[in-house]
Amino acid sequence: MQAKTQNILLVEDDQSLKQLLCEELEESGFSLHSTTSAEEAYSVLQSWRPDLVISDLRLPGADGMQLLQWSKDLSSRPGFLIITAFGSIPQAVQALKSGADDFL
């Protein structure tokens, strides 16, 4: 019996990092949709239910924390991972208390 393909929504505005992550996730067998903004990601979430959202913390417009808050309104909330190169311990604590499954 074959395992179910996991669906991931990747939200990353840095094009080179986005491309690298997309390649690695797709090569690992994940079904992937990617966006460059929280607003676009939330629009995608209205019609597609991924198993996991991987979102950069710093994004143009609304940030990853805002997307996390918006995702709480969904009938079936996906797992949520916030990634950042500029994180702090207080941001990690805030993200986890707000419902993120992990903060890297």
Buried (B, 14 or more C-beta within 10 A) or exposed (E): EEEEEBBBBBBBBBEEBBEEBBEEBEEEEBBBBBBBBBBBBBEBBEEEBBBBBBBBBBBEEBBBBBBBEBBEEEEEBBBBBBBBEEBEEEBBEBBEEEEBBEBE
